[in-house]
């Protein structure tokens, strides 16, 4: 018995050492090394719930929400009182589109997280995903009140304002995020989108280029820069960027829409319609998509199909569809 106890104590000590080294690697964003060290800790102590938790956090940082979800579930099984695991699992659930499970996790720990900026951030993300903008804004407000330096809360609140077409408030939030982190990619990209809406092409390109200088293959900034180039007389350069964006993110309705715009500009209407159809098939809201698709059909003198597409666009409050339908359809 003495030998077994001694061995067990040594294993736990070794597990703790691996765990602390894993935390150091995680803080340094050396995720692969952190993952290896947490696995070593778990191998020494299979009931080490904190190691499972931090392994889950690491996997989420690595863009592996499915693996993270499974590991965090294991952490909760080992220690049901480890409420941080519920919080991180809720984040993983959001990434996976498991909104119901994420909501359950957050409801379970709500009382323990009344003063947690992170909790209100995650719940705001959930409410935004559910389409409840007003409640999402309230949670982001609370998150920022609790932690003034919460860059992610500023970015996500700005995204809600952007969706509500409150560009002034959105711009303020994105600028606040950049004041805290000048390289924050979502804030830069979204400020570029606002500049695009304002047709401030030079400013828009500057924002997108700042992202691409750090992450040359960022699909969103590649595509958004491509759109600006389409509007400023550089269609071939735009096409190259849009196609690179689609290589990285094949299901991007905005990129297919922009590709359609390119084909319309160069007079290849049939290819434009093919691109618009691909964007429509993705079934995500894309500004001006139905209006532009209808215009392509109208160019082919297919008025019936154009009016049909515009009618669908009217339901989605597509401004081009509304204008074109009123002008060209009985």
SVG drawing of the C-alpha trace seen along z (x, -y; Angstrom):
<svg xmlns="http://www.w3.org/2000/svg" viewBox="-49 -59 56 61">
<polyline fill="none" stroke="black" stroke-width="0.4" points="0.0,0.0 2.8,-2.4 4.4,-1.8 1.1,-2.4 0.4,-5.6 3.8,-6.9 3.5,-6.3 0.1,-7.9 1.4,-11.0 4.4,-11.2 2.0,-10.9 -0.1,-13.8 2.9,-15.9 4.1,-15.1 0.6,-15.9 0.6,-19.3 4.1,-20.1 2.8,-19.3 -0.3,-21.3 1.6,-24.4 3.9,-24.1 0.8,-23.7 -0.6,-26.9 2.6,-28.8 2.5,-27.5 -1.2,-28.5 -0.4,-32.0 2.3,-32.2 -0.2,-31.0 1.9,-28.0 -1.2,-25.9 0.3,-22.7 2.8,-22.5 0.1,-23.4 -2.1,-20.5 0.8,-18.1 1.5,-19.1 -2.2,-18.9 -2.3,-15.4 0.8,-14.5 -1.0,-15.8 -4.1,-13.8 -2.0,-10.6 -0.6,-11.0 -3.9,-11.8 -7.0,-10.8 -9.3,-12.7 -7.5,-16.1 -10.6,-18.1 -8.6,-21.4 -6.3,-19.8 -9.4,-18.8 -10.8,-22.3 -7.6,-24.0 -7.2,-21.4 -10.7,-22.3 -9.8,-26.0 -6.7,-25.2 -8.7,-23.2 -11.1,-26.1 -8.3,-28.5 -7.0,-26.1 -10.3,-26.3 -11.4,-22.8 -14.8,-23.4 -16.0,-19.9 -13.0,-18.4 -13.2,-21.1 -16.8,-20.3 -16.1,-16.6 -13.2,-17.4 -15.1,-20.0 -18.0,-17.5 -15.5,-15.1 -14.3,-17.8 -17.8,-18.4 -18.4,-14.7 -15.3,-14.5 -16.2,-17.7 -19.8,-19.0 -18.9,-22.1 -16.3,-23.2 -18.6,-26.0 -15.9,-27.5 -16.1,-24.3 -19.8,-25.1 -18.9,-28.6 -16.3,-27.5 -18.5,-24.6 -21.2,-27.2 -18.6,-29.0 -17.9,-25.7 -21.6,-25.0 -22.1,-28.5 -19.3,-27.8 -21.0,-24.4 -24.4,-26.0 -25.6,-24.0 -27.6,-27.0 -30.0,-25.0 -27.1,-23.3 -25.2,-26.5 -28.2,-28.2 -28.6,-25.3 -24.9,-25.7 -25.3,-29.4 -28.6,-29.0 -26.9,-26.5 -24.1,-28.8 -25.9,-32.2 -26.1,-32.7 -22.4,-32.1 -21.4,-34.6 -23.4,-37.7 -20.1,-39.7 -18.4,-38.0 -17.7,-40.1 -17.0,-36.9 -20.3,-35.4 -22.2,-38.4 -20.1,-38.4 -20.9,-34.8 -24.6,-35.2 -24.6,-38.2 -23.2,-36.1 -25.9,-33.5 -28.7,-36.1 -27.2,-37.6 -27.2,-34.2 -30.8,-33.8 -31.7,-37.1 -32.5,-38.9 -30.5,-42.1 -31.9,-44.2 -31.0,-41.7 -27.7,-41.0 -26.8,-44.7 -27.8,-44.8 -25.5,-41.9 -22.6,-43.5 -23.2,-46.7 -23.0,-44.8 -19.8,-43.0 -18.1,-46.3 -19.3,-47.8 -17.6,-44.9 -14.4,-45.1 -13.7,-48.3 -10.9,-46.7 -13.0,-43.9 -12.1,-44.2 -14.3,-41.3 -17.4,-42.9 -16.8,-46.1 -16.4,-44.2 -19.4,-42.1 -21.6,-45.0 -20.4,-46.9 -21.5,-44.0 -25.0,-44.1 -25.2,-47.9 -23.9,-47.3 -26.7,-44.7 -29.2,-47.2 -27.8,-49.8 -26.7,-52.1 -23.4,-52.8 -22.5,-55.6 -22.6,-53.4 -21.0,-50.5 -18.1,-52.7 -17.6,-54.0 -17.4,-50.4 -14.9,-49.3 -12.8,-52.3 -12.8,-51.6 -11.7,-48.1 -8.8,-49.4 -7.8,-51.8 -7.3,-48.7 -5.9,-46.5 -4.8,-48.3 -4.5,-45.0 -7.9,-43.6 -8.9,-42.0 -12.7,-42.0 -12.7,-45.7 -10.5,-46.7 -12.6,-44.6 -15.8,-46.1 -14.6,-49.6 -13.6,-48.8 -17.2,-47.7 -18.5,-51.0 -16.1,-53.0 -17.3,-50.9 -20.9,-51.8 -19.9,-55.5 -18.0,-55.0 -14.8,-56.1 -12.8,-53.7 -9.3,-54.8 -10.1,-54.4 -11.8,-51.0 -8.7,-49.7 -6.5,-50.9 -8.5,-49.0 -8.6,-45.8 -4.8,-46.1 -4.1,-46.4 -5.7,-43.0 -4.0,-41.4 -0.6,-42.7 -0.8,-40.4 -3.0,-37.6 -2.6,-37.6 -5.1,-34.8 -7.9,-36.3 -11.0,-35.4 -13.2,-38.2 -10.7,-41.0 -9.7,-39.5 -13.3,-39.4 -14.1,-42.9 -11.0,-44.4 -12.1,-42.7 -15.5,-44.4 -13.9,-47.8 -11.6,-47.1 -14.7,-46.2 -16.1,-49.6 -12.9,-51.5 -12.0,-50.1 -9.7,-47.2 -11.9,-44.1 -9.2,-41.6 -7.3,-42.3 -10.6,-42.1 -11.4,-38.7 -8.0,-37.3 -8.7,-38.3 -12.3,-37.0 -11.2,-33.7 -8.5,-33.4 -11.2,-34.2 -13.4,-31.4 -10.4,-29.0 -10.2,-29.7 -13.9,-30.0 -15.9,-28.1 -19.3,-28.9 -19.2,-32.7 -22.3,-34.1 -20.8,-37.6 -17.8,-36.3 -20.1,-34.5 -22.1,-37.7 -19.0,-39.7 -17.8,-37.2 -21.2,-37.7 -20.6,-41.4 -17.2,-40.8 -18.8,-38.7 -21.5,-41.3 -18.8,-44.0 -16.9,-42.0 -20.1,-41.1 -20.3,-37.4 -23.9,-37.4 -24.4,-33.7 -21.5,-33.2 -22.8,-36.0 -26.1,-34.2 -24.2,-31.0 -22.3,-32.9 -25.5,-34.5 -27.2,-31.1 -24.4,-29.7 -24.7,-32.6 -28.5,-32.1 -28.0,-28.3 -25.9,-29.1 -29.1,-30.5 -27.5,-33.3 -28.5,-37.0 -26.4,-38.8 -27.0,-42.5 -28.2,-43.3 -27.9,-39.7 -31.4,-39.2 -31.4,-42.7 -28.2,-42.0 -29.3,-38.5 -32.5,-40.0 -30.6,-42.6 -28.5,-39.8 -31.7,-38.0 -33.1,-41.3 -29.9,-41.8 -30.7,-38.4 -34.2,-39.8 -35.7,-37.1 -38.0,-39.6 -40.2,-36.8 -37.3,-35.3 -35.9,-38.8 -39.3,-39.8 -39.5,-36.5 -36.1,-37.0 -36.9,-40.6 -40.1,-39.6 -38.1,-37.3 -35.7,-40.1 -38.6,-42.4 -39.4,-40.0 -35.8,-40.3 -35.9,-44.1 -33.4,-44.1 -33.2,-47.8 -32.3,-47.0 -35.1,-44.5 -37.6,-47.0 -36.5,-49.7 -36.2,-47.4 -39.5,-45.6 -41.4,-48.9 -39.8,-50.1 -39.8,-47.0 -42.5,-44.5 -46.2,-44.9"/>
</svg>
